[in-house]
Amino acid sequence: KSDALKAILNALSSSSGDIEASAVVSTDGLMIASNFPVGLDEDRVAAMSAALLAMGERTARELERGDLDQVFIKGEKGNIVMLAAGADGVLTTLTSPNAKLGLVFLDMKRAAKEISRII
């Protein structure tokens, strides 16, 4: 299971030069698989990803915006994009600052579908 998820993450990063790193996190904040660079605190990233996705879903529901599609954070050194991957997972990616976001979103949605079949 872990190897299959890592393969999906590696394929995601290689398919888009704009995706610098990615991870699959459980909705309760545990790291399942990642290809993050050494030095990033995976446990912290997992907890923040799950919390942000949950907050986004609640906000979308409370403000009557429908089902949440993604959480997007733009920073001066790049972007963070989170998508639900099935009912129990979150796909989190780190992108370059000038990423072609339409392609990133498309690749992430495909990967999230594959991930949801595995977890």
RODO-2510 file (C-alpha; in nm, 4 decimals, decimal comma):
residues 119
     n   res          X          Y          Z
     1     k     0,0000     0,0000     0,0000
     2     s     0,2735     0,2439     0,1015
     3     d     0,4819     0,1552    -0,2044
     4     a     0,1843     0,2093    -0,4361
     5     l     0,1171     0,5505    -0,2826
     6     k     0,4833     0,6511    -0,3094
     7     a     0,4776     0,5481    -0,6756
     8     i     0,1769     0,7753    -0,7355
     9     l     0,3512     1,0653    -0,5597
    10     n     0,6712     1,0130    -0,7569
    11     a     0,4741     0,9982    -1,0832
    12     l     0,2925     1,3175    -0,9852
    13     s     0,6191     1,5012    -0,9241
    14     s     0,7748     1,3751    -1,2459
    15     s     0,4674     1,4545    -1,4574
    16     s     0,4736     1,8182    -1,3526
    17     g     0,8001     2,0033    -1,3054
    18     d     0,6014     2,2572    -1,1047
    19     i     0,5277     2,0101    -0,8232
    20     e     0,8269     2,0083    -0,5916
    21     a     0,6965     1,7655    -0,3275
    22     s     0,3781     1,5857    -0,2291
    23     a     0,2252     1,3748     0,0447
    24     v    -0,0763     1,1629     0,1279
    25     v    -0,2107     1,2356     0,4745
    26     s    -0,4979     1,0775     0,6639
    27     t    -0,7903     1,3024     0,7512
    28     d    -0,6972     1,2584     1,1172
    29     g    -0,3537     1,4083     1,0540
    30     l    -0,1186     1,1119     1,0145
    31     m     0,1415     1,0907     0,7367
    32     i     0,0717     0,7947     0,5077
    33     a     0,3314     0,8533     0,2323
    34     s     0,5430     1,1419     0,1091
    35     n     0,8252     1,2487    -0,1153
    36     f     0,9068     1,5584     0,0909
    37     p     1,2676     1,6744     0,1068
    38     v     1,4726     1,5945     0,4150
    39     g     1,4286     1,8580     0,6816
    40     l     1,0530     1,9083     0,6591
    41     d     0,8705     1,7883     0,9694
    42     e     0,6331     1,5347     0,8155
    43     d     0,4235     1,4963     1,1300
    44     r     0,3644     1,8712     1,1467
    45     v     0,2811     1,8892     0,7749
    46     a     0,0357     1,6011     0,8137
    47     a    -0,1419     1,7619     1,1086
    48     m    -0,1636     2,1026     0,9370
    49     s    -0,2884     1,9512     0,6098
    50     a    -0,5691     1,7623     0,7780
    51     a    -0,6665     2,0640     0,9885
    52     l    -0,6690     2,3018     0,6904
    53     l    -0,8764     2,0662     0,4769
    54     a    -1,1263     2,0149     0,7603
    55     m    -1,1490     2,3916     0,8170
    56     g    -1,1945     2,4513     0,4445
    57     e    -1,4757     2,1959     0,4271
    58     r    -1,6486     2,3493     0,7260
    59     t    -1,6078     2,7028     0,5919
    60     a    -1,7446     2,6084     0,2495
    61     r    -2,0435     2,4408     0,4130
    62     e    -2,1122     2,7234     0,6617
    63     l    -2,0894     2,9904     0,3917
    64     e    -2,3046     2,7841     0,1536
    65     r    -2,0357     2,7504    -0,1150
    66     g    -2,1024     2,3813    -0,1805
    67     d    -1,8550     2,0974    -0,1527
    68     l    -1,4921     2,1953    -0,1052
    69     d    -1,2768     2,1381    -0,4127
    70     q    -0,9353     2,2429    -0,2856
    71     v    -0,7410     2,4454    -0,0323
    72     f    -0,4865     2,6770    -0,1921
    73     i    -0,2187     2,8768    -0,0118
    74     k     0,0041     3,1154    -0,2064
    75     g     0,3363     3,2213    -0,0604
    76     e     0,6249     3,4186    -0,2016
    77     k     0,8364     3,1011    -0,2350
    78     g     0,5619     2,8819    -0,3797
    79     n     0,2175     2,7373    -0,3298
    80     i     0,0563     2,4674    -0,1204
    81     v    -0,2425     2,2868    -0,2678
    82     m    -0,4571     2,0331    -0,0825
    83     l    -0,7290     1,8082    -0,2241
    84     a    -0,9381     1,5387    -0,0642
    85     a    -0,8293     1,1930    -0,1770
    86     g    -1,1333     0,9850    -0,1006
    87     a    -1,3099     1,0044     0,2339
    88     d    -0,9999     0,9279     0,4390
    89     g    -0,7108     1,1042     0,2682
    90     v    -0,5634     1,4405     0,1778
    91     l    -0,3237     1,4973    -0,1116
    92     t    -0,0901     1,7867    -0,0310
    93     t     0,1541     1,9315    -0,2843
    94     l     0,4177     2,2035    -0,2756
    95     t     0,4622     2,3880    -0,6040
    96     s     0,7044     2,6388    -0,7471
    97     p     0,6013     3,0065    -0,7245
    98     n     0,5207     3,0369    -1,0955
    99     a     0,3521     2,6992    -1,1341
   100     k     0,1009     2,6456    -1,4122
   101     l    -0,1807     2,5867    -1,1660
   102     g    -0,4346     2,4527    -1,4140
   103     l    -0,2027     2,1647    -1,4984
   104     v    -0,1135     2,1120    -1,1335
   105     f    -0,4833     2,0884    -1,0401
   106     l    -0,5512     1,8439    -1,3243
   107     d    -0,2581     1,6190    -1,2295
   108     m    -0,3564     1,6329    -0,8635
   109     k    -0,7172     1,5349    -0,9332
   110     r    -0,6001     1,2320    -1,1307
   111     a    -0,3594     1,1339    -0,8535
   112     a    -0,6259     1,1858    -0,5849
   113     k    -0,8575     0,9422    -0,7685
   114     e    -0,5834     0,6787    -0,7751
   115     i    -0,5008     0,7402    -0,4096
   116     s    -0,8673     0,7094    -0,3059
   117     r    -0,8775     0,3614    -0,4615
   118     i    -0,5805     0,2523    -0,2506
   119     i    -0,6603     0,3970     0,0931
***
